[in-house]
């Protein structure tokens, strides 16, 4: 029996590896962001979500975080803005709260966040989804050792008082 | 001075008197002139006097010379006008005689509704008319004045019921044209001493004419004729569509109506030429009426005519010819559209039936209106409706490849197979170019006689959908073939290539080649190491998604597979077999203690029964665990059901199945017969286009949900442009609008002023 050569070659895998490349072309960043968006959309993590602000710019996203149930922030929804640098994912995105958030690690005025993975602990393996999940858990478990809002850190242990402050600053989203 | 007026008056009287005297006396001596005038007056008056015809006494003999002389005298005296007035006065006094007789006849008619009394009355009244008529020598003025007076009187005394009777009588005359035996009363109208007239009804017509009835009741006469024609057409043509009736009707008109028409419309004709010119106007009016009646009839029947096509082509050709005379195209369109909406475009109708009817409509309206304007107007709602039906494409595709089950294909086998035709630009350089018909709308596109399939495919914007559906259908059919004979499919593909073009069907080519390659590969592997397993190896990328789901084949089935895979790997080292565990069929011989049962079953069934060779009792949950499957327990229960039906397994209490190593008494006898040994999986192995679509929409929905969550309210335009982030998004904004609308109905989103937002 003679050898039969396969006549149809399967189409080549279209997915190029994303990580491990030193050349930072905007194209590959866009590709990475697109695929993160797809993953985020298809995953059903309750209470976190994000989407590009406009179809023209994939580097600016808007995110939504719902307070985890069982914490003081349960039932509250916060908007955040996410800005990706041109060398993402080798540098962390800039993230801040758009809605005022009374929280030990969030600056009440600027919305800046103190979270280790967004600063020195950043790694390219993190993704939008992991950031959002971290932020969500940060709401319930603040790091009171390095507060941006010392007042909040101080009254964290008195939930009654803390909740009052949270609600004083909280602005519901009119979506 | 006082007498002056008197004197003047006397003078005046005297001069008048002498003038009158002179006129009457005619300058004869003495008063002889006056006397002769007096005598002439008496003779003339007596001659003209309208006598009672019922009076039996014979009229005084008249010496025509005397009468003539008398009239001459009166003419000289210029007294004829006075005589005429006198005569009319007399007539007026005598009219009660006629009135009396008319009343008698009309009373009889009212009592019996028999039109013969109307006929008799007409004849009798004519007798009066003739009896009283002044001789024609006396000049036209007198005759005209007489006729006018007489007729006026007649009209004034005819009761309202006369119209009805007259109509009935006219209707009767149609039968006289050919009637061999004229009713007795009709023949009795002619006096016995006269020769019988050429036509039985001619005395009647001349009577009508004499009495001026034809002019006075002209519209009645024509409406009687119209109604007669209508009745005939309705009677002969209703539901007779197989042959052209128009010719037959026109022949009937020539044989029946035209001879009849001669009487009311061309009595005065002296020769055939004259008669023809007199009948021309009314004839063409009647022909128009024939066309109109037939058009109305066919219009009301049009839906059924189309259903009956091609047995109704006669009716369609008639309709075409009639519509050229009668401007009722818009009525036809409206009626058909209404009928389609009522009878065709509703959920109860099968898509296949709708398509069949649509094809018939195309064929029928092409006969009626070759340029296709009518078709365009009628087809539009059907096409829109079909576009919304989920299985339209499948039906069209099935008929494209000549799905054997249905028998009657949408496509005429005799029609040559042609490539799909695209909408063509108008070719103005074509010497046979014709402008669009006047009732064509602005969006009308001349649909040059393209073939049916092109028209059907053009329901959709692109033919890609068809090719995709074709692929699915082909996959189903290829996988169903077990005897390795792919000739029929190959032939289909070749036919479709002509229609859709080579490149569109490349994928199908690959699929077909997969099948033949598999066969060759299998032959090779069998030659190396004989196996009971015959694999079909497909190129995943070219096939539509197949039913997936994983489970492990247990026991000897697993070994079989692994051995085969090994051989395959030896044969094609760069390839690895990736099994689709749900597909295929297995022929099993199940050897039990007391019997052997053969069955042809799907893999899941086989896997189940294989496990029973390890131990006799299993629960559904255990089975799923053993197969490491991700399937629903219902699928297992169904598979077990197959074996229970075959009398091999038995359900023992709750969720426990036991192998019947020995047949149960009484159980075995009837059970297998209730179901054929081979069970066919109802679910097609290929994921249908619709399911693929739904899965894709699910992805898009996630994106929409994501953007609405984060960006708040968005317009449809924004959503559309943002969806470019979703891979493979290829919908247009209308489709998106439809999708969002569906989501709104499900309560997922709300819309206000064109801005969409999530429903929370």
Interface residues (C-beta under 8 A of the other chain):
Chain A: X1 X4 X6 X7 X8 X10 X11 X34 X37 X38 X40 X41 X42 X49 X50 X51 X52 X53 X54 X55 X58 X61 X62 X63 X64 X79 X173 X174 X175
Chain B: X510 X513 X514 X517 X520 X521 X523 X524 X527 X528 X539 X540 X541 X542 X572 X574 X575 X699 X702 X703 X705 X706 X707 X708 X709 X710 X711 X712 X713 X718 X721 X722 X724 X725 X726 X727 X757 X758 X760
